[in-house]
């Protein structure tokens, strides 16, 4: 019985992940973030659709996670990070984004829309890039990825304050940015 309950929990999480992934992908597609021209406009700072979608998703996700956490429904288990991880990850992400015009999430959405450039370039790039990173990971993990290690703390833990003292001002800031972008007509 104990093993059966663990399997139900395990597969239940996977099913919820799939459901939320489908909803997120649907919203990305409906918002236009799977279109190359919209992403290019974001990179050229002429179309802020992608920024608005991502800020909205981050805002809802942050508030939802911390609300569920305050009710005891979820636990946060952040992965440890470092300056090196962020720099290397940002470079890999940025190069792929600049060369192809898609990020990993929008590649999946664009493939769903039938865009061959996302399928051939994007999926191939993800697979090749992941393979190269995996091959070099053992050396990287002992060197540059450890530089500037800041552990697995969240900002509230770092500042040693109640989470809502950080979440509320960040949420207000995100809303302000969204308002200013919309007001500017971007």
VENSULPE-V427762 format. One line per field, one symbol per residue. ss: DSSP state (H for helix, E for strand, C for the rest). phi: phi as a letter, one per 30 degrees, with the letter a starting at -180 (. if undefined). psi: psi as a letter, one per 20 degrees, with the letter a starting at -180 (. if undefined). Layout:
BEGIN
ss->???
phi->???
psi->???
END
This chain:
BEGIN
ss->CHHHHHHHHHHHHHHHHHHHHHHHHHHHHHHCCCCHHHHHHHHCCCCCHHHHHHHHHHHHHHHHHHHHHHCCCCCCCCCCEEHHHHHHHHHHHHHHHHHHCCCHHHHHHHHHHCCHHHHHHHHHHHHHHHHHHHHHHHHHHHCHHHCCEEECCCHHHHHCCCHHHHHHHHHHHHHHHHHHHHHCCC
phi->.ddddddddddddddddddddddddddedddidcceddddedddicbceddddddddddddddddddddddidbbcbdddbadddddddddddddddddcibcedddddddddjdddddddddddddddddddddceedddcbddddiebicddeedddhbeeddcdddddddddddeddddddic
psi->gghghggggghgggghggghgggggghgghijijpghggghghjkiokggggghggggggggggghghghijhqqpmqqqrrggghggghggggggghghjqrgghggghghijohhhggggggggggggggghhiggghhidhiipkpjbkqrghhgilrphhhggghgggggggggghgghik.
END
